[in-house]
Amino acid sequence: MKKETKIIVGVLAGAALGATIALALSSDSTSDLKSKVSDFFADLLDASKDKLAGLADKATSVAEKVKDKVAEINA
């Protein structure tokens, strides 16, 4: 895992943990707390899926460029 990736994962994990602790210490009722935590993690999951989809598209694009360059070199 690259250094930048580790930093991003650490920041996301820290944000999730901080939000969970803040919600747990708030004066909301249990059902409100569960709803807020559930919504937060759903949003986090959606954002992660979007980032991974973008990364997959970029990887596919790079692979196609490499494939074209190899074909060009072999021709």
Biopython code that builds the backbone (N, CA, C, O; Angstrom):
import numpy as np
from Bio.PDB.StructureBuilder import StructureBuilder

atoms = [
    (1, "MET", "N", (0.842, -1.167, 0.000)),
    (1, "MET", "CA", (0.000, 0.000, 0.000)),
    (1, "MET", "C", (0.896, 1.241, 0.000)),
    (1, "MET", "O", (1.861, 1.319, 0.760)),
    (2, "LYS", "N", (0.571, 2.198, -0.849)),
    (2, "LYS", "CA", (1.369, 3.404, -0.951)),
    (2, "LYS", "C", (1.174, 4.277, 0.288)),
    (2, "LYS", "O", (0.183, 4.160, 1.008)),
    (3, "LYS", "N", (2.132, 5.138, 0.505)),
    (3, "LYS", "CA", (2.089, 6.033, 1.662)),
    (3, "LYS", "C", (0.844, 6.922, 1.607)),
    (3, "LYS", "O", (0.189, 7.125, 2.629)),
    (4, "GLU", "N", (0.512, 7.453, 0.431)),
    (4, "GLU", "CA", (-0.644, 8.323, 0.295)),
    (4, "GLU", "C", (-1.937, 7.577, 0.597)),
    (4, "GLU", "O", (-2.846, 8.119, 1.227)),
    (5, "THR", "N", (-2.011, 6.334, 0.142)),
    (5, "THR", "CA", (-3.203, 5.524, 0.384)),
    (5, "THR", "C", (-3.375, 5.263, 1.873)),
    (5, "THR", "O", (-4.489, 5.320, 2.393)),
    (6, "LYS", "N", (-2.274, 4.978, 2.557)),
    (6, "LYS", "CA", (-2.342, 4.744, 3.996)),
    (6, "LYS", "C", (-2.821, 5.994, 4.722)),
    (6, "LYS", "O", (-3.597, 5.908, 5.674)),
    (7, "ILE", "N", (-2.361, 7.142, 4.274)),
    (7, "ILE", "CA", (-2.781, 8.389, 4.909)),
    (7, "ILE", "C", (-4.273, 8.624, 4.699)),
    (7, "ILE", "O", (-4.981, 9.000, 5.633)),
    (8, "ILE", "N", (-4.750, 8.405, 3.485)),
    (8, "ILE", "CA", (-6.171, 8.593, 3.190)),
    (8, "ILE", "C", (-7.027, 7.633, 4.001)),
    (8, "ILE", "O", (-8.049, 8.036, 4.556)),
    (9, "VAL", "N", (-6.628, 6.382, 4.075)),
    (9, "VAL", "CA", (-7.374, 5.390, 4.855)),
    (9, "VAL", "C", (-7.379, 5.784, 6.329)),
    (9, "VAL", "O", (-8.402, 5.658, 7.002)),
    (10, "GLY", "N", (-6.245, 6.258, 6.831)),
    (10, "GLY", "CA", (-6.163, 6.686, 8.227)),
    (10, "GLY", "C", (-7.060, 7.872, 8.517)),
    (10, "GLY", "O", (-7.710, 7.923, 9.561)),
    (11, "VAL", "N", (-7.099, 8.830, 7.592)),
    (11, "VAL", "CA", (-7.960, 9.993, 7.782)),
    (11, "VAL", "C", (-9.432, 9.585, 7.769)),
    (11, "VAL", "O", (-10.210, 10.046, 8.604)),
    (12, "LEU", "N", (-9.813, 8.732, 6.834)),
    (12, "LEU", "CA", (-11.204, 8.269, 6.777)),
    (12, "LEU", "C", (-11.592, 7.484, 8.023)),
    (12, "LEU", "O", (-12.684, 7.663, 8.564)),
    (13, "ALA", "N", (-10.694, 6.615, 8.474)),
    (13, "ALA", "CA", (-10.976, 5.838, 9.688)),
    (13, "ALA", "C", (-11.079, 6.765, 10.894)),
    (13, "ALA", "O", (-11.957, 6.584, 11.737)),
    (14, "GLY", "N", (-10.198, 7.749, 10.986)),
    (14, "GLY", "CA", (-10.247, 8.702, 12.087)),
    (14, "GLY", "C", (-11.521, 9.522, 12.068)),
    (14, "GLY", "O", (-12.114, 9.780, 13.115)),
    (15, "ALA", "N", (-11.948, 9.934, 10.879)),
    (15, "ALA", "CA", (-13.192, 10.701, 10.754)),
    (15, "ALA", "C", (-14.396, 9.860, 11.177)),
    (15, "ALA", "O", (-15.292, 10.345, 11.868)),
    (16, "ALA", "N", (-14.405, 8.606, 10.758)),
    (16, "ALA", "CA", (-15.507, 7.719, 11.127)),
    (16, "ALA", "C", (-15.537, 7.492, 12.632)),
    (16, "ALA", "O", (-16.602, 7.533, 13.249)),
    (17, "LEU", "N", (-14.378, 7.255, 13.217)),
    (17, "LEU", "CA", (-14.311, 7.039, 14.659)),
    (17, "LEU", "C", (-14.708, 8.298, 15.422)),
    (17, "LEU", "O", (-15.455, 8.227, 16.399)),
    (18, "GLY", "N", (-14.215, 9.437, 14.983)),
    (18, "GLY", "CA", (-14.554, 10.697, 15.641)),
    (18, "GLY", "C", (-16.040, 11.003, 15.575)),
    (18, "GLY", "O", (-16.635, 11.435, 16.562)),
    (19, "ALA", "N", (-16.638, 10.778, 14.412)),
    (19, "ALA", "CA", (-18.073, 11.018, 14.264)),
    (19, "ALA", "C", (-18.881, 10.073, 15.144)),
    (19, "ALA", "O", (-19.877, 10.473, 15.748)),
    (20, "THR", "N", (-18.453, 8.835, 15.213)),
    (20, "THR", "CA", (-19.157, 7.858, 16.047)),
    (20, "THR", "C", (-19.078, 8.247, 17.521)),
    (20, "THR", "O", (-20.079, 8.178, 18.234)),
    (21, "ILE", "N", (-17.912, 8.651, 17.979)),
    (21, "ILE", "CA", (-17.750, 9.062, 19.380)),
    (21, "ILE", "C", (-18.570, 10.311, 19.655)),
    (21, "ILE", "O", (-19.231, 10.401, 20.689)),
    (22, "ALA", "N", (-18.536, 11.274, 18.742)),
    (22, "ALA", "CA", (-19.311, 12.506, 18.935)),
    (22, "ALA", "C", (-20.803, 12.206, 19.022)),
    (22, "ALA", "O", (-21.507, 12.775, 19.856)),
    (23, "LEU", "N", (-21.278, 11.321, 18.168)),
    (23, "LEU", "CA", (-22.695, 10.961, 18.213)),
    (23, "LEU", "C", (-23.037, 10.206, 19.490)),
    (23, "LEU", "O", (-24.115, 10.386, 20.056)),
    (24, "ALA", "N", (-22.125, 9.370, 19.936)),
    (24, "ALA", "CA", (-22.369, 8.595, 21.157)),
    (24, "ALA", "C", (-22.428, 9.502, 22.381)),
    (24, "ALA", "O", (-23.181, 9.231, 23.317)),
    (25, "LEU", "N", (-21.649, 10.564, 22.380)),
    (25, "LEU", "CA", (-21.625, 11.469, 23.520)),
    (25, "LEU", "C", (-22.700, 12.547, 23.454)),
    (25, "LEU", "O", (-22.889, 13.289, 24.418)),
    (26, "SER", "N", (-23.392, 12.640, 22.351)),
    (26, "SER", "CA", (-24.445, 13.649, 22.235)),
    (26, "SER", "C", (-25.647, 13.229, 23.072)),
    (26, "SER", "O", (-25.723, 12.094, 23.543)),
    (27, "SER", "N", (-26.577, 14.150, 23.251)),
    (27, "SER", "CA", (-27.713, 13.882, 24.119)),
    (27, "SER", "C", (-28.911, 13.302, 23.371)),
    (27, "SER", "O", (-30.017, 13.269, 23.910)),
    (28, "ASP", "N", (-28.705, 12.848, 22.148)),
    (28, "ASP", "CA", (-29.803, 12.269, 21.370)),
    (28, "ASP", "C", (-30.229, 10.926, 21.947)),
    (28, "ASP", "O", (-29.472, 10.257, 22.652)),
    (29, "SER", "N", (-31.441, 10.560, 21.632)),
    (29, "SER", "CA", (-31.928, 9.255, 22.082)),
    (29, "SER", "C", (-31.231, 8.154, 21.291)),
    (29, "SER", "O", (-30.581, 8.426, 20.282)),
    (30, "THR", "N", (-31.366, 6.934, 21.742)),
    (30, "THR", "CA", (-30.689, 5.799, 21.118)),
    (30, "THR", "C", (-31.115, 5.601, 19.671)),
    (30, "THR", "O", (-30.274, 5.338, 18.811)),
    (31, "SER", "N", (-32.406, 5.724, 19.390)),
    (31, "SER", "CA", (-32.873, 5.512, 18.022)),
    (31, "SER", "C", (-32.343, 6.605, 17.090)),
    (31, "SER", "O", (-31.990, 6.331, 15.943)),
    (32, "ASP", "N", (-32.290, 7.836, 17.585)),
    (32, "ASP", "CA", (-31.721, 8.916, 16.770)),
    (32, "ASP", "C", (-30.244, 8.664, 16.510)),
    (32, "ASP", "O", (-29.753, 8.881, 15.403)),
    (33, "LEU", "N", (-29.543, 8.206, 17.534)),
    (33, "LEU", "CA", (-28.119, 7.912, 17.408)),
    (33, "LEU", "C", (-27.888, 6.821, 16.378)),
    (33, "LEU", "O", (-27.016, 6.945, 15.519)),
    (34, "LYS", "N", (-28.667, 5.757, 16.465)),
    (34, "LYS", "CA", (-28.523, 4.662, 15.496)),
    (34, "LYS", "C", (-28.798, 5.150, 14.079)),
    (34, "LYS", "O", (-28.106, 4.757, 13.140)),
    (35, "SER", "N", (-29.794, 5.994, 13.925)),
    (35, "SER", "CA", (-30.138, 6.523, 12.611)),
    (35, "SER", "C", (-29.012, 7.383, 12.059)),
    (35, "SER", "O", (-28.652, 7.267, 10.888)),
    (36, "LYS", "N", (-28.451, 8.254, 12.910)),
    (36, "LYS", "CA", (-27.370, 9.132, 12.458)),
    (36, "LYS", "C", (-26.117, 8.336, 12.103)),
    (36, "LYS", "O", (-25.475, 8.613, 11.090)),
    (37, "VAL", "N", (-25.768, 7.359, 12.920)),
    (37, "VAL", "CA", (-24.585, 6.536, 12.645)),
    (37, "VAL", "C", (-24.794, 5.742, 11.364)),
    (37, "VAL", "O", (-23.886, 5.629, 10.540)),
    (38, "SER", "N", (-25.979, 5.201, 11.202)),
    (38, "SER", "CA", (-26.296, 4.434, 9.997)),
    (38, "SER", "C", (-26.193, 5.323, 8.758)),
    (38, "SER", "O", (-25.611, 4.924, 7.750)),
    (39, "ASP", "N", (-26.754, 6.517, 8.834)),
    (39, "ASP", "CA", (-26.690, 7.447, 7.709)),
    (39, "ASP", "C", (-25.251, 7.845, 7.395)),
    (39, "ASP", "O", (-24.862, 7.920, 6.230)),
    (40, "PHE", "N", (-24.460, 8.101, 8.443)),
    (40, "PHE", "CA", (-23.069, 8.492, 8.246)),
    (40, "PHE", "C", (-22.297, 7.396, 7.519)),
    (40, "PHE", "O", (-21.577, 7.674, 6.560)),
    (41, "PHE", "N", (-22.444, 6.153, 7.971)),
    (41, "PHE", "CA", (-21.709, 5.066, 7.341)),
    (41, "PHE", "C", (-22.231, 4.769, 5.942)),
    (41, "PHE", "O", (-21.458, 4.353, 5.079)),
    (42, "ALA", "N", (-23.517, 4.972, 5.697)),
    (42, "ALA", "CA", (-24.054, 4.793, 4.353)),
    (42, "ALA", "C", (-23.452, 5.830, 3.406)),
    (42, "ALA", "O", (-23.074, 5.508, 2.280)),
    (43, "ASP", "N", (-23.365, 7.083, 3.873)),
    (43, "ASP", "CA", (-22.746, 8.131, 3.062)),
    (43, "ASP", "C", (-21.269, 7.838, 2.815)),
    (43, "ASP", "O", (-20.766, 8.030, 1.708)),
    (44, "LEU", "N", (-20.586, 7.377, 3.847)),
    (44, "LEU", "CA", (-19.169, 7.041, 3.717)),
    (44, "LEU", "C", (-18.974, 5.904, 2.720)),
    (44, "LEU", "O", (-18.046, 5.936, 1.912)),
    (45, "LEU", "N", (-19.840, 4.910, 2.775)),
    (45, "LEU", "CA", (-19.765, 3.780, 1.850)),
    (45, "LEU", "C", (-20.025, 4.236, 0.416)),
    (45, "LEU", "O", (-19.338, 3.804, -0.509)),
    (46, "ASP", "N", (-21.017, 5.108, 0.232)),
    (46, "ASP", "CA", (-21.307, 5.626, -1.109)),
    (46, "ASP", "C", (-20.122, 6.403, -1.664)),
    (46, "ASP", "O", (-19.763, 6.252, -2.832)),
    (47, "ALA", "N", (-19.521, 7.232, -0.826)),
    (47, "ALA", "CA", (-18.362, 8.011, -1.270)),
    (47, "ALA", "C", (-17.201, 7.084, -1.631)),
    (47, "ALA", "O", (-16.492, 7.318, -2.610)),
    (48, "SER", "N", (-17.014, 6.036, -0.839)),
    (48, "SER", "CA", (-15.940, 5.075, -1.122)),
    (48, "SER", "C", (-16.187, 4.349, -2.437)),
    (48, "SER", "O", (-15.258, 4.125, -3.213)),
    (49, "LYS", "N", (-17.433, 3.984, -2.683)),
    (49, "LYS", "CA", (-17.767, 3.304, -3.940)),
    (49, "LYS", "C", (-17.487, 4.212, -5.124)),
    (49, "LYS", "O", (-16.974, 3.762, -6.148)),
    (50, "ASP", "N", (-17.823, 5.496, -4.990)),
    (50, "ASP", "CA", (-17.564, 6.440, -6.080)),
    (50, "ASP", "C", (-16.067, 6.565, -6.340)),
    (50, "ASP", "O", (-15.632, 6.568, -7.491)),
    (51, "LYS", "N", (-15.281, 6.667, -5.275)),
    (51, "LYS", "CA", (-13.828, 6.787, -5.430)),
    (51, "LYS", "C", (-13.256, 5.535, -6.079)),
    (51, "LYS", "O", (-12.397, 5.632, -6.956)),
    (52, "LEU", "N", (-13.721, 4.356, -5.658)),
    (52, "LEU", "CA", (-13.218, 3.107, -6.231)),
    (52, "LEU", "C", (-13.621, 2.959, -7.690)),
    (52, "LEU", "O", (-12.853, 2.439, -8.500)),
    (53, "ALA", "N", (-14.814, 3.411, -8.025)),
    (53, "ALA", "CA", (-15.252, 3.345, -9.421)),
    (53, "ALA", "C", (-14.368, 4.244, -10.280)),
    (53, "ALA", "O", (-13.975, 3.863, -11.383)),
    (54, "GLY", "N", (-14.059, 5.422, -9.779)),
    (54, "GLY", "CA", (-13.168, 6.321, -10.503)),
    (54, "GLY", "C", (-11.786, 5.734, -10.657)),
    (54, "GLY", "O", (-11.162, 5.863, -11.710)),
    (55, "LEU", "N", (-11.309, 5.092, -9.615)),
    (55, "LEU", "CA", (-9.997, 4.454, -9.650)),
    (55, "LEU", "C", (-9.980, 3.306, -10.655)),
    (55, "LEU", "O", (-9.003, 3.127, -11.383)),
    (56, "ALA", "N", (-11.053, 2.535, -10.693)),
    (56, "ALA", "CA", (-11.141, 1.426, -11.645)),
    (56, "ALA", "C", (-11.157, 1.947, -13.079)),
    (56, "ALA", "O", (-10.524, 1.362, -13.959)),
    (57, "ASP", "N", (-11.873, 3.037, -13.317)),
    (57, "ASP", "CA", (-11.899, 3.625, -14.656)),
    (57, "ASP", "C", (-10.511, 4.117, -15.062)),
    (57, "ASP", "O", (-10.081, 3.931, -16.201)),
    (58, "LYS", "N", (-9.828, 4.738, -14.126)),
    (58, "LYS", "CA", (-8.489, 5.245, -14.413)),
    (58, "LYS", "C", (-7.528, 4.088, -14.699)),
    (58, "LYS", "O", (-6.710, 4.170, -15.615)),
    (59, "ALA", "N", (-7.628, 3.015, -13.915)),
    (59, "ALA", "CA", (-6.770, 1.851, -14.123)),
    (59, "ALA", "C", (-7.037, 1.223, -15.491)),
    (59, "ALA", "O", (-6.102, 0.804, -16.173)),
    (60, "THR", "N", (-8.288, 1.156, -15.888)),
    (60, "THR", "CA", (-8.649, 0.611, -17.193)),
    (60, "THR", "C", (-8.065, 1.473, -18.309)),
    (60, "THR", "O", (-7.547, 0.965, -19.304)),
    (61, "SER", "N", (-8.159, 2.770, -18.122)),
    (61, "SER", "CA", (-7.606, 3.697, -19.114)),
    (61, "SER", "C", (-6.093, 3.529, -19.247)),
    (61, "SER", "O", (-5.565, 3.488, -20.358)),
    (62, "VAL", "N", (-5.410, 3.434, -18.133)),
    (62, "VAL", "CA", (-3.958, 3.256, -18.153)),
    (62, "VAL", "C", (-3.604, 1.916, -18.797)),
    (62, "VAL", "O", (-2.655, 1.838, -19.577)),
    (63, "ALA", "N", (-4.352, 0.870, -18.481)),
    (63, "ALA", "CA", (-4.089, -0.445, -19.065)),
    (63, "ALA", "C", (-4.263, -0.408, -20.583)),
    (63, "ALA", "O", (-3.485, -1.020, -21.315)),
    (64, "GLU", "N", (-5.272, 0.300, -21.047)),
    (64, "GLU", "CA", (-5.487, 0.423, -22.486)),
    (64, "GLU", "C", (-4.331, 1.168, -23.147)),
    (64, "GLU", "O", (-3.886, 0.786, -24.230)),
    (65, "LYS", "N", (-3.841, 2.230, -22.502)),
    (65, "LYS", "CA", (-2.711, 2.977, -23.054)),
    (65, "LYS", "C", (-1.459, 2.110, -23.127)),
    (65, "LYS", "O", (-0.722, 2.149, -24.111)),
    (66, "VAL", "N", (-1.228, 1.332, -22.082)),
    (66, "VAL", "CA", (-0.069, 0.430, -22.071)),
    (66, "VAL", "C", (-0.210, -0.618, -23.168)),
    (66, "VAL", "O", (0.759, -0.927, -23.862)),
    (67, "LYS", "N", (-1.395, -1.157, -23.324)),
    (67, "LYS", "CA", (-1.652, -2.162, -24.358)),
    (67, "LYS", "C", (-1.392, -1.572, -25.745)),
    (67, "LYS", "O", (-0.803, -2.226, -26.606)),
    (68, "ASP", "N", (-1.835, -0.337, -25.952)),
    (68, "ASP", "CA", (-1.611, 0.326, -27.237)),
    (68, "ASP", "C", (-0.122, 0.562, -27.482)),
    (68, "ASP", "O", (0.365, 0.370, -28.597)),
    (69, "LYS", "N", (0.591, 0.974, -26.452)),
    (69, "LYS", "CA", (2.026, 1.224, -26.593)),
    (69, "LYS", "C", (2.783, -0.061, -26.887)),
    (69, "LYS", "O", (3.704, -0.060, -27.704)),
    (70, "VAL", "N", (2.412, -1.153, -26.238)),
    (70, "VAL", "CA", (3.053, -2.452, -26.488)),
    (70, "VAL", "C", (2.786, -2.894, -27.908)),
    (70, "VAL", "O", (3.686, -3.385, -28.590)),
    (71, "ALA", "N", (1.551, -2.722, -28.362)),
    (71, "ALA", "CA", (1.213, -3.095, -29.735)),
    (71, "ALA", "C", (1.981, -2.236, -30.726)),
    (71, "ALA", "O", (2.420, -2.722, -31.769)),
    (72, "GLU", "N", (2.145, -0.960, -30.401)),
    (72, "GLU", "CA", (2.890, -0.042, -31.258)),
    (72, "GLU", "C", (4.360, -0.433, -31.351)),
    (72, "GLU", "O", (4.969, -0.373, -32.419)),
    (73, "ILE", "N", (4.919, -0.837, -30.207)),
    (73, "ILE", "CA", (6.329, -1.241, -30.169)),
    (73, "ILE", "C", (6.535, -2.542, -30.953)),
    (73, "ILE", "O", (7.525, -2.684, -31.671)),
    (74, "ASN", "N", (5.607, -3.486, -30.817)),
    (74, "ASN", "CA", (5.716, -4.769, -31.497)),
    (74, "ASN", "C", (5.460, -4.673, -32.995)),
    (74, "ASN", "O", (5.855, -5.559, -33.753)),
    (75, "ALA", "N", (4.801, -3.604, -33.424)),
    (75, "ALA", "CA", (4.466, -3.472, -34.861)),
    (75, "ALA", "C", (5.632, -3.064, -35.708)),
    (75, "ALA", "O", (5.491, -2.918, -36.922)),
]
sb = StructureBuilder()
sb.init_structure("model")
sb.init_model(0)
sb.init_chain("A")
sb.init_seg("    ")
for serial, (resi, resn, name, xyz) in enumerate(atoms, 1):
    if name == "N":
        sb.init_residue(resn, " ", resi, " ")
    sb.init_atom(name, np.array(xyz, "f"), 0.0, 1.0, " ", f" {name:<3s}", serial, name[0])
structure = sb.get_structure()
